[in-house]
Amino acid sequence: MDALPKYQELIEPMIRVLCNAGKPLTNSEIEAGIINKLEISNELATLIHSGKRTELQYRLAWARTKAKSSGFVSNPAREMWEVTTQGKSLFSA
């Protein structure tokens, strides 16, 4: 599990995935984007945290929560996320 990025390390790539999409994404779409962007192996992506939830899903939930509280993302609907102007400004320089 140490090879899996910590939630803090998932915030920036998650915002980039949302920026590149240019539209709100679901939790599953963000997860797929992160797996692709960070080249996370299937073995790591499917490690179970508890119940049916994977460790990656758990860490991404924390990353979304922290990014939202920092004003980088918002969730216009349940399980839908979009990057805010503040989030976009992180990568425009």
N, C-alpha and C positions, 0 to 999 in steps of 0.2 A: 504493500500500500504506500510505501514511502516514495515510489516512483510516480504516483498520482499527484498532480499539483495540489497544493493547499488552496483553500478557498480564496485567500488573498491574491494568489498567483493566477486565479481564474478571472478576476475582475476585468483586467485590461483586455485579454483576448475576447471575453464575452462582449464587452463594449464594441470592440472591433467587428465582431460577427454581426452585431446589431447595426452598426454603421454601414457595413458592406451590404447588408440586406436592403437597407433603405425603406423598410416597412416593419411594423410590429411582428415579432416572432413568438411562437409558442415555446413552452419549456422544452418540448421534444426537439423542436427545430434548433433552439440554442444549443442543446446537448449535442445534436448531430454536427452542428457547426464547430463546436469546441473539439469534438473527437477528430474531425477532419483537420482543423487548423493546427492542433497540437500533436497530431498523429498519435493519438492514444490507442494503444492496442486493445483488441476486443477483450482480452483477458483482464486488463485493468478496468475497462469500461463496464464490465459486467460483475465486478466484485460487489457482493451484497453488503450493505451497511446494516440494515435490519428489515425484516419482513420481505417485501418485494422491492424495496428502494435500494438502488445501487449507491455505493460510496460517492461516485461522481455526481449523481443526482442530488445527494445530500450536500455536497460541497458547492455545487452550483446554486442550490437554494440559498445558502449562506452568502455566496457571491452576489446574487441578485438583491438580497436583503441589504447588504452593505452598500452596494452601488445605488440602490434606491434611497437609502438614508443619506447618502452623500450628494444626491441630486443628479446623478449621472444617467439613471434610467427611471422610467415610470411604467406602471402597469395599468393601461387603459381598460383592461378587462381581465377576468380571472384567467390565470396562466398565459397571459399575453404581455409582452414586454417590448418597449421601444426606447431608443436612446433619446436623451433630452439635448437641448442646445448646449447645456453645460457639458454633457458627455461628449458631444461632437467636438467641442472646443479643445478637448484633451489632445486631439490628433490633428488639429489644423494649426500648423505653425511653420 
